[in-house]
Amino acid sequence: MKVTNLKNCYCHTCKKAFHCLGIARHRTKHKERQESCKTTYTNGGTSKHDYAETDNQQPKELIKLPQ
């Protein structure tokens, strides 16, 4: 099995390079923060992931919790 330490994936939002096995977790972090991100993968494909909230959802900071 060939081991590689090359960081072939790139997050254009953060302007950082990632290993191909770590880019999915990095994208998940953007999703948790509800940020859109643009990534380029090892095969050269670039994708924009839109994780922004939809209009019918309230932002998290405006949700009132029972007291």
N, C-alpha and C positions, 0 to 999 in steps of 0.2 A: 504494500500500500504506500502510495506516494504522499508524503506530508509536505504541506506548503504553508508558508507564513506570509504569502503575498496578500496584500489588501487590494483586491481588484474591484470592489464595489465602492460607490461614492455617493454620499448624501449631499446634494446641492444645497439643501436648507442649512445644514450645519457646516458645510464646506470641510467634511472629514471623510477619510477613506476607511473602509471596513473590510474585514475578511468575509468571504462569501457565507460562512456559517453564522456570522454575527449580525448581518444586515437585517435579518428578520426581527430579531429582538430590538434592534435600534428603531425599526419602523413601528414596532409595538409601543415603544416609549412615546413616539410622536402621537400615536393614536390615543394613548392614555391622557395626554395633554391636550387632545383635540386640536392638533396642529396639522396643517397640510404639509406634505413633504414630496420632494422630487428625488428619485434615486436612479443611478445607473448601475446595472448589474454586470457580472462577469462576461456574459455573452454580448455585451454592447447595447442591450436594450435599455431605454430610459422610460420610467413610469412616474406619473404624478399620482399620488395618493391623497385624496381629499377626505380628511377626517373631521372637518368642521361640523359643528352642530347644525341640524336642520332648523328651519324656522318654527316648527311646531313644538320644539323642546325648549324648556327654560334653561338658561345657563345655571351651572351648579351653584354659584354664589347667591343666586336669587331664590333658590328653593327654601321655603320656610319649614323648619323642623318643629314637631310638636314639643311643647314645653311641659 
